[in-house]
């Protein structure tokens, strides 16, 4: 049977062993290492040196390259507070930073989802100590909200402190600074930082609560299963190794049993026919039974093919007579008695695309019961290479053998008609 092929057997056992080993690993080691997989909540901080970021522009007075870190043009000493290129680049810098801070709002949502997902995952681990899944609780950050902000007036380059909600304007030129981009950037930075701080502290509270629940669960488990759990944790590797060895022994045992069953199946069920094939030729050892009743011989014929003597391939560790009895039982459900060996044939014929060398023994046989029709045609089947072959079983008058009825092998026909008692030898060549 194909299922019990050697490859299937080995692959099947490897798959089972690997699967069980994976379960052992997950049980003994995943919980121990789980703590490494629980990353602490990330507190999002901002680039506090944003306003110290330097960029270059061209002096309107002398055309020299000037750095925003300079107070005046180092070449001509000109003030660049109202320099258009300077103002445009400064606004672009502030705008990029505003967009950066707004993008960080997504990180708050991600951190919240991480906490929720982690706590849901913890619920799945019932056989592992929950404390392995405790969150790392670090020192919380310090946040102090700003009462006001220092910024530069966009009109007169005057340094100012205040908020966008102030009603007063610039102390130098009186211009309103409610729309001052630098001020808006500083306020947005502080707003987002406070929000992140609040969310961070909420998440820390959730982690702390989860840690408390984990410890409480472990305490309840310890009341019932503390001793075996501690033993398993202490001797996890030894236990895993013992289980591994046990699995290997079981796997070997299963393999031996399957192969033994396969061997028995081949001998007693599939019969391990003495039939050898290679790329050059085929060798076959066969036996046939000559059954004559009322001057008629019982022959078999595949659909749309010539007649042949009933029989089959001799099985390993089986005598030719045993094989012949078995073939009649399997194909015709008939019991026979083997009389005498009539002929030994050396037969050469094509087997597919290869030449076949066959040794066939032909016995005279007689029925022990009347379980089959004693005239006409009836149907049955045979198996060859695990393929079913439908057969017609036909009672053919001996007189027709003397005429044009083709019975394979032709060289055997004269000896059947003579009904000799001594054993003869013949050679049949079809190739």
Secondary structure, DSSP 8 states (H G I E B T S, - for coil): -GGG-HHHHHHHHHHHHHHHHHHHHIIIIIHHHHHHH----------TTGGG---EEE-TTT--EEETTSSS-TTT----TT-HHHHHHHHHHHHHHHHHHHHTHHHHHHHHHHHHHHHHHHTT-SSS-GGGG-------------S-EEEE-TTT--EEEE-TT-S---TTT----TT-HHHHHHHHHHHHHHHHHHHHHHHHHHHHHHHHHHHHHHHHHHHHHHHHHHHHHHTHHHHHHHHHHHHHHHHHHHHHHHHHHHHHIIIIIS--BSEEE-SSEEEEEEEEEEEEETTEEEEEEETTS-EEEEEEE-BTT--HHHHHHHHHHHHH---EEEEEEEEEEEEEEEETTEEEEEEEEEEEEEESS--S-SSSEEEEEEEETTEEEEEEEEEEEHHHHTTT--EESGGGHHHHHHT-SS-EEEEEE--
